[in-house]
Amino acid sequence: MYIELTIKRYRAVREVGKIKMLVGITAYYQVMQVCQAEYFRQLLKPVT
């Protein structure tokens, strides 16, 4: 019984870890896209 609970808990923690990792990666890529867009916007500004 104890081992079964431990396995269930481990699986739950593992799933939460996966979700956190996916959220982290998604947030990172969104930030990168915003930075990239801003960089190109600055690059394409007409020189005055």
All heavy atoms as atom14 arrays in JSON, in Angstrom:
{
  "sequence": "MYIELTIKRYRAVREVGKIKMLVGITAYYQVMQVCQAEYFRQLLKPVT",
  "atom14_mask": [
    [1, 1, 1, 1, 1, 1, 1, 1, 0, 0, 0, 0, 0, 0],
    [1, 1, 1, 1, 1, 1, 1, 1, 1, 1, 1, 1, 0, 0],
    [1, 1, 1, 1, 1, 1, 1, 1, 0, 0, 0, 0, 0, 0],
    [1, 1, 1, 1, 1, 1, 1, 1, 1, 0, 0, 0, 0, 0],
    [1, 1, 1, 1, 1, 1, 1, 1, 0, 0, 0, 0, 0, 0],
    [1, 1, 1, 1, 1, 1, 1, 0, 0, 0, 0, 0, 0, 0],
    [1, 1, 1, 1, 1, 1, 1, 1, 0, 0, 0, 0, 0, 0],
    [1, 1, 1, 1, 1, 1, 1, 1, 1, 0, 0, 0, 0, 0],
    [1, 1, 1, 1, 1, 1, 1, 1, 1, 1, 1, 0, 0, 0],
    [1, 1, 1, 1, 1, 1, 1, 1, 1, 1, 1, 1, 0, 0],
    [1, 1, 1, 1, 1, 1, 1, 1, 1, 1, 1, 0, 0, 0],
    [1, 1, 1, 1, 1, 0, 0, 0, 0, 0, 0, 0, 0, 0],
    [1, 1, 1, 1, 1, 1, 1, 0, 0, 0, 0, 0, 0, 0],
    [1, 1, 1, 1, 1, 1, 1, 1, 1, 1, 1, 0, 0, 0],
    [1, 1, 1, 1, 1, 1, 1, 1, 1, 0, 0, 0, 0, 0],
    [1, 1, 1, 1, 1, 1, 1, 0, 0, 0, 0, 0, 0, 0],
    [1, 1, 1, 1, 0, 0, 0, 0, 0, 0, 0, 0, 0, 0],
    [1, 1, 1, 1, 1, 1, 1, 1, 1, 0, 0, 0, 0, 0],
    [1, 1, 1, 1, 1, 1, 1, 1, 0, 0, 0, 0, 0, 0],
    [1, 1, 1, 1, 1, 1, 1, 1, 1, 0, 0, 0, 0, 0],
    [1, 1, 1, 1, 1, 1, 1, 1, 0, 0, 0, 0, 0, 0],
    [1, 1, 1, 1, 1, 1, 1, 1, 0, 0, 0, 0, 0, 0],
    [1, 1, 1, 1, 1, 1, 1, 0, 0, 0, 0, 0, 0, 0],
    [1, 1, 1, 1, 0, 0, 0, 0, 0, 0, 0, 0, 0, 0],
    [1, 1, 1, 1, 1, 1, 1, 1, 0, 0, 0, 0, 0, 0],
    [1, 1, 1, 1, 1, 1, 1, 0, 0, 0, 0, 0, 0, 0],
    [1, 1, 1, 1, 1, 0, 0, 0, 0, 0, 0, 0, 0, 0],
    [1, 1, 1, 1, 1, 1, 1, 1, 1, 1, 1, 1, 0, 0],
    [1, 1, 1, 1, 1, 1, 1, 1, 1, 1, 1, 1, 0, 0],
    [1, 1, 1, 1, 1, 1, 1, 1, 1, 0, 0, 0, 0, 0],
    [1, 1, 1, 1, 1, 1, 1, 0, 0, 0, 0, 0, 0, 0],
    [1, 1, 1, 1, 1, 1, 1, 1, 0, 0, 0, 0, 0, 0],
    [1, 1, 1, 1, 1, 1, 1, 1, 1, 0, 0, 0, 0, 0],
    [1, 1, 1, 1, 1, 1, 1, 0, 0, 0, 0, 0, 0, 0],
    [1, 1, 1, 1, 1, 1, 0, 0, 0, 0, 0, 0, 0, 0],
    [1, 1, 1, 1, 1, 1, 1, 1, 1, 0, 0, 0, 0, 0],
    [1, 1, 1, 1, 1, 0, 0, 0, 0, 0, 0, 0, 0, 0],
    [1, 1, 1, 1, 1, 1, 1, 1, 1, 0, 0, 0, 0, 0],
    [1, 1, 1, 1, 1, 1, 1, 1, 1, 1, 1, 1, 0, 0],
    [1, 1, 1, 1, 1, 1, 1, 1, 1, 1, 1, 0, 0, 0],
    [1, 1, 1, 1, 1, 1, 1, 1, 1, 1, 1, 0, 0, 0],
    [1, 1, 1, 1, 1, 1, 1, 1, 1, 0, 0, 0, 0, 0],
    [1, 1, 1, 1, 1, 1, 1, 1, 0, 0, 0, 0, 0, 0],
    [1, 1, 1, 1, 1, 1, 1, 1, 0, 0, 0, 0, 0, 0],
    [1, 1, 1, 1, 1, 1, 1, 1, 1, 0, 0, 0, 0, 0],
    [1, 1, 1, 1, 1, 1, 1, 0, 0, 0, 0, 0, 0, 0],
    [1, 1, 1, 1, 1, 1, 1, 0, 0, 0, 0, 0, 0, 0],
    [1, 1, 1, 1, 1, 1, 1, 0, 0, 0, 0, 0, 0, 0]
  ],
  "atom14_positions": [
    [[0.83, -1.2, 0.0], [0.0, 0.0, 0.0], [0.87, 1.26, 0.0], [0.65, 2.17, -0.77], [-0.92, -0.03, 1.22], [-1.93, 1.1, 1.23], [-3.15, 0.88, -0.06], [-4.0, 2.42, 0.06], [0.0, 0.0, 0.0], [0.0, 0.0, 0.0], [0.0, 0.0, 0.0], [0.0, 0.0, 0.0], [0.0, 0.0, 0.0], [0.0, 0.0, 0.0]],
    [[1.86, 1.29, 0.86], [2.74, 2.48, 0.94], [3.48, 2.7, -0.37], [3.59, 3.81, -0.84], [3.74, 2.31, 2.1], [4.72, 3.45, 2.18], [4.32, 4.69, 2.68], [6.03, 3.31, 1.73], [5.21, 5.75, 2.73], [6.91, 4.36, 1.79], [6.5, 5.58, 2.28], [7.37, 6.63, 2.32], [0.0, 0.0, 0.0], [0.0, 0.0, 0.0]],
    [[3.96, 1.6, -0.95], [4.71, 1.68, -2.21], [3.79, 2.22, -3.32], [4.2, 3.07, -4.1], [5.3, 0.3, -2.59], [6.39, -0.08, -1.59], [5.86, 0.33, -4.01], [6.84, -1.52, -1.69], [0.0, 0.0, 0.0], [0.0, 0.0, 0.0], [0.0, 0.0, 0.0], [0.0, 0.0, 0.0], [0.0, 0.0, 0.0], [0.0, 0.0, 0.0]],
    [[2.56, 1.77, -3.33], [1.61, 2.22, -4.33], [1.37, 3.73, -4.22], [1.35, 4.44, -5.22], [0.28, 1.47, -4.14], [-0.61, 1.49, -5.36], [-1.83, 0.62, -5.16], [-1.68, -0.54, -4.75], [-2.93, 1.14, -5.41], [0.0, 0.0, 0.0], [0.0, 0.0, 0.0], [0.0, 0.0, 0.0], [0.0, 0.0, 0.0], [0.0, 0.0, 0.0]],
    [[1.21, 4.21, -3.0], [1.03, 5.65, -2.77], [2.25, 6.44, -3.23], [2.12, 7.49, -3.83], [0.77, 5.93, -1.29], [-0.66, 5.7, -0.79], [-0.7, 5.86, 0.72], [-1.62, 6.68, -1.44], [0.0, 0.0, 0.0], [0.0, 0.0, 0.0], [0.0, 0.0, 0.0], [0.0, 0.0, 0.0], [0.0, 0.0, 0.0], [0.0, 0.0, 0.0]],
    [[3.42, 5.9, -2.94], [4.67, 6.57, -3.33], [4.76, 6.67, -4.85], [5.12, 7.71, -5.38], [5.88, 5.8, -2.77], [5.7, 5.64, -1.37], [7.17, 6.54, -3.03], [0.0, 0.0, 0.0], [0.0, 0.0, 0.0], [0.0, 0.0, 0.0], [0.0, 0.0, 0.0], [0.0, 0.0, 0.0], [0.0, 0.0, 0.0], [0.0, 0.0, 0.0]],
    [[4.41, 5.6, -5.53], [4.45, 5.6, -7.01], [3.46, 6.62, -7.56], [3.8, 7.4, -8.45], [4.16, 4.18, -7.56], [5.33, 3.25, -7.25], [3.91, 4.22, -9.06], [5.06, 1.78, -7.5], [0.0, 0.0, 0.0], [0.0, 0.0, 0.0], [0.0, 0.0, 0.0], [0.0, 0.0, 0.0], [0.0, 0.0, 0.0], [0.0, 0.0, 0.0]],
    [[2.26, 6.66, -6.99], [1.25, 7.63, -7.43], [1.76, 9.05, -7.23], [1.61, 9.91, -8.09], [-0.06, 7.43, -6.69], [-0.89, 6.28, -7.22], [-2.21, 6.15, -6.47], [-2.99, 4.95, -6.98], [-4.22, 4.73, -6.2], [0.0, 0.0, 0.0], [0.0, 0.0, 0.0], [0.0, 0.0, 0.0], [0.0, 0.0, 0.0], [0.0, 0.0, 0.0]],
    [[2.34, 9.29, -6.06], [2.86, 10.63, -5.75], [3.98, 11.0, -6.72], [4.03, 12.11, -7.23], [3.37, 10.65, -4.3], [3.66, 12.06, -3.82], [4.08, 12.09, -2.37], [3.03, 11.6, -1.49], [3.24, 10.91, -0.38], [4.48, 10.59, -0.02], [2.24, 10.51, 0.38], [0.0, 0.0, 0.0], [0.0, 0.0, 0.0], [0.0, 0.0, 0.0]],
    [[4.87, 10.05, -6.99], [5.99, 10.29, -7.92], [5.46, 10.66, -9.29], [5.93, 11.6, -9.91], [6.87, 9.03, -8.0], [7.88, 9.11, -9.12], [9.0, 9.94, -9.01], [7.7, 8.37, -10.28], [9.92, 10.03, -10.04], [8.62, 8.45, -11.32], [9.72, 9.28, -11.19], [10.62, 9.37, -12.22], [0.0, 0.0, 0.0], [0.0, 0.0, 0.0]],
    [[4.45, 9.91, -9.75], [3.87, 10.2, -11.07], [3.24, 11.59, -11.11], [3.38, 12.31, -12.09], [2.83, 9.14, -11.44], [3.47, 7.83, -11.85], [2.44, 6.84, -12.33], [3.06, 5.57, -12.66], [2.46, 4.4, -12.61], [1.19, 4.33, -12.2], [3.09, 3.3, -12.94], [0.0, 0.0, 0.0], [0.0, 0.0, 0.0], [0.0, 0.0, 0.0]],
    [[2.54, 11.95, -10.06], [1.9, 13.28, -9.98], [2.96, 14.37, -10.01], [2.83, 15.35, -10.75], [1.06, 13.37, -8.71], [0.0, 0.0, 0.0], [0.0, 0.0, 0.0], [0.0, 0.0, 0.0], [0.0, 0.0, 0.0], [0.0, 0.0, 0.0], [0.0, 0.0, 0.0], [0.0, 0.0, 0.0], [0.0, 0.0, 0.0], [0.0, 0.0, 0.0]],
    [[4.02, 14.19, -9.24], [5.11, 15.18, -9.21], [5.77, 15.28, -10.57], [6.07, 16.37, -11.04], [6.14, 14.8, -8.11], [7.43, 15.63, -8.26], [5.53, 14.99, -6.74], [0.0, 0.0, 0.0], [0.0, 0.0, 0.0], [0.0, 0.0, 0.0], [0.0, 0.0, 0.0], [0.0, 0.0, 0.0], [0.0, 0.0, 0.0], [0.0, 0.0, 0.0]],
    [[5.95, 14.14, -11.21], [6.57, 14.12, -12.53], [5.71, 14.88, -13.54], [6.24, 15.65, -14.34], [6.76, 12.65, -12.97], [7.74, 12.52, -14.12], [7.96, 11.08, -14.48], [6.69, 10.46, -14.86], [6.53, 9.2, -15.17], [7.55, 8.38, -15.1], [5.36, 8.72, -15.52], [0.0, 0.0, 0.0], [0.0, 0.0, 0.0], [0.0, 0.0, 0.0]],
    [[4.39, 14.68, -13.48], [3.48, 15.39, -14.39], [3.55, 16.89, -14.16], [3.6, 17.66, -15.1], [2.04, 14.89, -14.2], [1.81, 13.5, -14.76], [2.14, 13.37, -16.24], [1.68, 14.21, -17.03], [2.87, 12.43, -16.61], [0.0, 0.0, 0.0], [0.0, 0.0, 0.0], [0.0, 0.0, 0.0], [0.0, 0.0, 0.0], [0.0, 0.0, 0.0]],
    [[3.54, 17.3, -12.9], [3.63, 18.73, -12.57], [4.95, 19.29, -13.1], [4.97, 20.38, -13.66], [3.51, 18.96, -11.05], [3.87, 20.39, -10.68], [2.09, 18.63, -10.58], [0.0, 0.0, 0.0], [0.0, 0.0, 0.0], [0.0, 0.0, 0.0], [0.0, 0.0, 0.0], [0.0, 0.0, 0.0], [0.0, 0.0, 0.0], [0.0, 0.0, 0.0]],
    [[6.01, 18.53, -12.96], [7.32, 18.94, -13.48], [7.28, 19.15, -14.98], [7.81, 20.13, -15.49], [0.0, 0.0, 0.0], [0.0, 0.0, 0.0], [0.0, 0.0, 0.0], [0.0, 0.0, 0.0], [0.0, 0.0, 0.0], [0.0, 0.0, 0.0], [0.0, 0.0, 0.0], [0.0, 0.0, 0.0], [0.0, 0.0, 0.0], [0.0, 0.0, 0.0]],
    [[6.63, 18.25, -15.69], [6.51, 18.37, -17.15], [5.75, 19.63, -17.52], [6.14, 20.36, -18.41], [5.75, 17.16, -17.72], [6.59, 15.94, -17.97], [5.74, 14.89, -18.66], [6.38, 13.52, -18.62], [5.48, 12.48, -19.11], [0.0, 0.0, 0.0], [0.0, 0.0, 0.0], [0.0, 0.0, 0.0], [0.0, 0.0, 0.0], [0.0, 0.0, 0.0]],
    [[4.64, 19.86, -16.81], [3.81, 21.04, -17.09], [4.6, 22.32, -16.84], [4.6, 23.22, -17.66], [2.51, 21.0, -16.25], [1.62, 19.84, -16.73], [1.76, 22.32, -16.34], [0.51, 19.46, -15.77], [0.0, 0.0, 0.0], [0.0, 0.0, 0.0], [0.0, 0.0, 0.0], [0.0, 0.0, 0.0], [0.0, 0.0, 0.0], [0.0, 0.0, 0.0]],
    [[5.3, 22.36, -15.71], [6.11, 23.54, -15.38], [7.17, 23.77, -16.44], [7.43, 24.9, -16.84], [6.77, 23.36, -14.01], [5.87, 23.69, -12.85], [6.64, 23.64, -11.55], [5.75, 23.96, -10.37], [6.45, 23.79, -9.09], [0.0, 0.0, 0.0], [0.0, 0.0, 0.0], [0.0, 0.0, 0.0], [0.0, 0.0, 0.0], [0.0, 0.0, 0.0]],
    [[7.8, 22.69, -16.9], [8.84, 22.81, -17.9], [8.26, 23.35, -19.21], [8.84, 24.25, -19.83], [9.5, 21.45, -18.14], [10.91, 21.55, -18.66], [11.72, 19.95, -18.67], [10.96, 19.2, -20.09], [0.0, 0.0, 0.0], [0.0, 0.0, 0.0], [0.0, 0.0, 0.0], [0.0, 0.0, 0.0], [0.0, 0.0, 0.0], [0.0, 0.0, 0.0]],
    [[7.11, 22.82, -19.61], [6.46, 23.28, -20.84], [6.08, 24.75, -20.74], [6.3, 25.52, -21.68], [5.2, 22.45, -21.14], [5.45, 21.07, -21.73], [4.14, 20.29, -21.8], [6.03, 21.19, -23.14], [0.0, 0.0, 0.0], [0.0, 0.0, 0.0], [0.0, 0.0, 0.0], [0.0, 0.0, 0.0], [0.0, 0.0, 0.0], [0.0, 0.0, 0.0]],
    [[5.54, 25.15, -19.61], [5.17, 26.55, -19.4], [6.41, 27.43, -19.47], [6.4, 28.48, -20.12], [4.42, 26.73, -18.06], [4.28, 28.2, -17.7], [3.05, 26.06, -18.12], [0.0, 0.0, 0.0], [0.0, 0.0, 0.0], [0.0, 0.0, 0.0], [0.0, 0.0, 0.0], [0.0, 0.0, 0.0], [0.0, 0.0, 0.0], [0.0, 0.0, 0.0]],
    [[7.48, 26.98, -18.84], [8.74, 27.73, -18.85], [9.29, 27.89, -20.25], [9.7, 28.99, -20.64], [0.0, 0.0, 0.0], [0.0, 0.0, 0.0], [0.0, 0.0, 0.0], [0.0, 0.0, 0.0], [0.0, 0.0, 0.0], [0.0, 0.0, 0.0], [0.0, 0.0, 0.0], [0.0, 0.0, 0.0], [0.0, 0.0, 0.0], [0.0, 0.0, 0.0]],
    [[9.29, 26.82, -21.02], [9.8, 26.86, -22.39], [8.93, 27.78, -23.25], [9.44, 28.59, -24.01], [9.86, 25.43, -22.99], [10.98, 24.64, -22.3], [10.07, 25.47, -24.49], [10.98, 23.16, -22.62], [0.0, 0.0, 0.0], [0.0, 0.0, 0.0], [0.0, 0.0, 0.0], [0.0, 0.0, 0.0], [0.0, 0.0, 0.0], [0.0, 0.0, 0.0]],
    [[7.61, 27.67, -23.09], [6.69, 28.5, -23.86], [6.92, 29.98, -23.55], [7.0, 30.8, -24.45], [5.23, 28.11, -23.54], [5.08, 26.71, -23.76], [4.25, 28.86, -24.41], [0.0, 0.0, 0.0], [0.0, 0.0, 0.0], [0.0, 0.0, 0.0], [0.0, 0.0, 0.0], [0.0, 0.0, 0.0], [0.0, 0.0, 0.0], [0.0, 0.0, 0.0]],
    [[7.05, 30.31, -22.27], [7.28, 31.69, -21.86], [8.6, 32.2, -22.43], [8.68, 33.32, -22.93], [7.28, 31.79, -20.34], [0.0, 0.0, 0.0], [0.0, 0.0, 0.0], [0.0, 0.0, 0.0], [0.0, 0.0, 0.0], [0.0, 0.0, 0.0], [0.0, 0.0, 0.0], [0.0, 0.0, 0.0], [0.0, 0.0, 0.0], [0.0, 0.0, 0.0]],
    [[9.63, 31.36, -22.41], [10.95, 31.72, -22.93], [10.86, 32.06, -24.41], [11.37, 33.08, -24.87], [11.93, 30.57, -22.69], [13.27, 30.77, -23.35], [14.2, 31.65, -22.81], [13.59, 30.08, -24.52], [15.44, 31.85, -23.42], [14.83, 30.27, -25.12], [15.74, 31.15, -24.57], [16.95, 31.33, -25.18], [0.0, 0.0, 0.0], [0.0, 0.0, 0.0]],
    [[10.17, 31.2, -25.19], [10.06, 31.44, -26.63], [9.25, 32.7, -26.92], [9.57, 33.43, -27.85], [9.44, 30.23, -27.35], [10.47, 29.18, -27.66], [10.45, 27.93, -27.05], [11.5, 29.45, -28.56], [11.41, 26.97, -27.33], [12.47, 28.5, -28.85], [12.41, 27.26, -28.23], [13.36, 26.33, -28.51], [0.0, 0.0, 0.0], [0.0, 0.0, 0.0]],
    [[8.22, 32.97, -26.11], [7.44, 34.19, -26.32], [8.3, 35.42, -26.09], [8.25, 36.37, -26.87], [6.23, 34.21, -25.38], [5.12, 33.3, -25.87], [3.92, 33.28, -24.93], [4.06, 33.59, -23.75], [2.78, 32.92, -25.45], [0.0, 0.0, 0.0], [0.0, 0.0, 0.0], [0.0, 0.0, 0.0], [0.0, 0.0, 0.0], [0.0, 0.0, 0.0]],
    [[9.1, 35.39, -25.04], [10.01, 36.51, -24.75], [10.99, 36.68, -25.9], [11.25, 37.8, -26.35], [10.74, 36.3, -23.41], [11.88, 37.3, -23.24], [9.77, 36.41, -22.25], [0.0, 0.0, 0.0], [0.0, 0.0, 0.0], [0.0, 0.0, 0.0], [0.0, 0.0, 0.0], [0.0, 0.0, 0.0], [0.0, 0.0, 0.0], [0.0, 0.0, 0.0]],
    [[11.54, 35.58, -26.38], [12.5, 35.63, -27.49], [11.86, 36.23, -28.73], [12.47, 37.03, -29.43], [13.04, 34.23, -27.8], [14.0, 33.7, -26.77], [15.46, 34.73, -26.55], [16.31, 34.39, -28.08], [0.0, 0.0, 0.0], [0.0, 0.0, 0.0], [0.0, 0.0, 0.0], [0.0, 0.0, 0.0], [0.0, 0.0, 0.0], [0.0, 0.0, 0.0]],
    [[10.61, 35.85, -29.01], [9.92, 36.37, -30.19], [9.69, 37.87, -30.07], [9.86, 38.61, -31.03], [8.59, 35.65, -30.4], [8.77, 34.26, -31.0], [7.45, 33.53, -31.13], [6.52, 33.76, -30.37], [7.37, 32.63, -32.08], [0.0, 0.0, 0.0], [0.0, 0.0, 0.0], [0.0, 0.0, 0.0], [0.0, 0.0, 0.0], [0.0, 0.0, 0.0]],
    [[9.31, 38.32, -28.88], [9.09, 39.75, -28.65], [10.41, 40.5, -28.83], [10.44, 41.54, -29.5], [8.5, 39.99, -27.24], [8.53, 41.48, -26.88], [7.08, 39.46, -27.16], [0.0, 0.0, 0.0], [0.0, 0.0, 0.0], [0.0, 0.0, 0.0], [0.0, 0.0, 0.0], [0.0, 0.0, 0.0], [0.0, 0.0, 0.0], [0.0, 0.0, 0.0]],
    [[11.49, 39.97, -28.27], [12.8, 40.62, -28.39], [13.24, 40.67, -29.85], [13.75, 41.69, -30.31], [13.85, 39.85, -27.58], [13.64, 40.06, -25.8], [0.0, 0.0, 0.0], [0.0, 0.0, 0.0], [0.0, 0.0, 0.0], [0.0, 0.0, 0.0], [0.0, 0.0, 0.0], [0.0, 0.0, 0.0], [0.0, 0.0, 0.0], [0.0, 0.0, 0.0]],
    [[13.01, 39.58, -30.56], [13.39, 39.51, -31.96], [12.59, 40.53, -32.78], [13.16, 41.25, -33.6], [13.1, 38.1, -32.48], [13.99, 37.69, -33.62], [13.8, 36.22, -33.97], [12.74, 35.66, -33.73], [14.81, 35.61, -34.53], [0.0, 0.0, 0.0], [0.0, 0.0, 0.0], [0.0, 0.0, 0.0], [0.0, 0.0, 0.0], [0.0, 0.0, 0.0]],
    [[11.3, 40.62, -32.53], [10.44, 41.57, -33.23], [10.9, 42.99, -32.96], [10.99, 43.81, -33.87], [8.99, 41.38, -32.8], [0.0, 0.0, 0.0], [0.0, 0.0, 0.0], [0.0, 0.0, 0.0], [0.0, 0.0, 0.0], [0.0, 0.0, 0.0], [0.0, 0.0, 0.0], [0.0, 0.0, 0.0], [0.0, 0.0, 0.0], [0.0, 0.0, 0.0]],
    [[11.22, 43.27, -31.7], [11.67, 44.62, -31.31], [13.01, 44.95, -31.97], [13.22, 46.06, -32.46], [11.79, 44.69, -29.79], [11.94, 46.1, -29.26], [10.81, 47.03, -29.68], [9.65, 46.62, -29.7], [11.12, 48.2, -30.02], [0.0, 0.0, 0.0], [0.0, 0.0, 0.0], [0.0, 0.0, 0.0], [0.0, 0.0, 0.0], [0.0, 0.0, 0.0]],
    [[13.89, 43.96, -32.02], [15.2, 44.13, -32.65], [15.05, 44.5, -34.12], [15.65, 45.46, -34.6], [16.03, 42.85, -32.5], [17.31, 42.85, -33.3], [18.41, 43.6, -32.87], [17.42, 42.1, -34.46], [19.59, 43.6, -33.59], [18.6, 42.11, -35.2], [19.68, 42.86, -34.77], [20.84, 42.86, -35.48], [0.0, 0.0, 0.0], [0.0, 0.0, 0.0]],
    [[14.2, 43.76, -34.84], [14.0, 44.03, -36.26], [13.29, 45.37, -36.47], [13.57, 46.08, -37.43], [13.24, 42.89, -36.94], [14.13, 41.72, -37.23], [13.96, 40.52, -36.56], [15.16, 41.81, -38.15], [14.8, 39.43, -36.81], [16.01, 40.74, -38.42], [15.82, 39.55, -37.74], [0.0, 0.0, 0.0], [0.0, 0.0, 0.0], [0.0, 0.0, 0.0]],
    [[12.4, 45.71, -35.55], [11.71, 47.0, -35.64], [12.73, 48.14, -35.55], [12.68, 49.09, -36.32], [10.67, 47.12, -34.53], [9.65, 48.18, -34.78], [8.53, 48.17, -33.75], [7.69, 46.99, -33.86], [7.48, 46.11, -32.88], [8.03, 46.28, -31.7], [6.7, 45.06, -33.06], [0.0, 0.0, 0.0], [0.0, 0.0, 0.0], [0.0, 0.0, 0.0]],
    [[13.67, 48.01, -34.62], [14.72, 49.02, -34.46], [15.63, 49.04, -35.69], [16.05, 50.1, -36.15], [15.56, 48.73, -33.21], [14.82, 48.89, -31.9], [14.37, 50.31, -31.65], [15.06, 51.26, -31.99], [13.2, 50.47, -31.06], [0.0, 0.0, 0.0], [0.0, 0.0, 0.0], [0.0, 0.0, 0.0], [0.0, 0.0, 0.0], [0.0, 0.0, 0.0]],
    [[15.9, 47.87, -36.2], [16.8, 47.72, -37.35], [16.21, 48.36, -38.6], [16.92, 48.98, -39.39], [17.03, 46.22, -37.6], [18.31, 45.79, -38.28], [19.5, 46.13, -37.41], [18.28, 44.29, -38.56], [0.0, 0.0, 0.0], [0.0, 0.0, 0.0], [0.0, 0.0, 0.0], [0.0, 0.0, 0.0], [0.0, 0.0, 0.0], [0.0, 0.0, 0.0]],
    [[14.89, 48.24, -38.76], [14.23, 48.73, -39.97], [13.75, 50.18, -39.88], [13.18, 50.7, -40.83], [13.03, 47.82, -40.3], [13.41, 46.37, -40.64], [12.16, 45.52, -40.74], [14.2, 46.29, -41.93], [0.0, 0.0, 0.0], [0.0, 0.0, 0.0], [0.0, 0.0, 0.0], [0.0, 0.0, 0.0], [0.0, 0.0, 0.0], [0.0, 0.0, 0.0]],
    [[14.02, 50.81, -38.73], [13.64, 52.23, -38.58], [14.44, 53.06, -39.58], [15.64, 52.87, -39.72], [13.96, 52.71, -37.16], [12.82, 52.67, -36.22], [13.19, 53.34, -34.93], [12.07, 53.25, -33.94], [12.48, 53.77, -32.63], [0.0, 0.0, 0.0], [0.0, 0.0, 0.0], [0.0, 0.0, 0.0], [0.0, 0.0, 0.0], [0.0, 0.0, 0.0]],
    [[13.76, 53.98, -40.23], [14.52, 54.84, -41.17], [15.51, 55.73, -40.41], [15.19, 56.24, -39.33], [13.44, 55.67, -41.85], [12.22, 55.52, -41.01], [12.37, 54.28, -40.19], [0.0, 0.0, 0.0], [0.0, 0.0, 0.0], [0.0, 0.0, 0.0], [0.0, 0.0, 0.0], [0.0, 0.0, 0.0], [0.0, 0.0, 0.0], [0.0, 0.0, 0.0]],
    [[16.69, 55.87, -40.94], [17.71, 56.68, -40.3], [17.4, 58.15, -40.61], [17.24, 58.51, -41.78], [19.13, 56.31, -40.82], [20.18, 57.17, -40.15], [19.39, 54.83, -40.57], [0.0, 0.0, 0.0], [0.0, 0.0, 0.0], [0.0, 0.0, 0.0], [0.0, 0.0, 0.0], [0.0, 0.0, 0.0], [0.0, 0.0, 0.0], [0.0, 0.0, 0.0]],
    [[17.31, 58.94, -39.56], [17.0, 60.38, -39.79], [18.17, 61.25, -39.44], [19.0, 60.92, -38.63], [15.79, 60.82, -38.93], [16.05, 60.48, -37.58], [14.51, 60.16, -39.41], [0.0, 0.0, 0.0], [0.0, 0.0, 0.0], [0.0, 0.0, 0.0], [0.0, 0.0, 0.0], [0.0, 0.0, 0.0], [0.0, 0.0, 0.0], [0.0, 0.0, 0.0]]
  ]
}
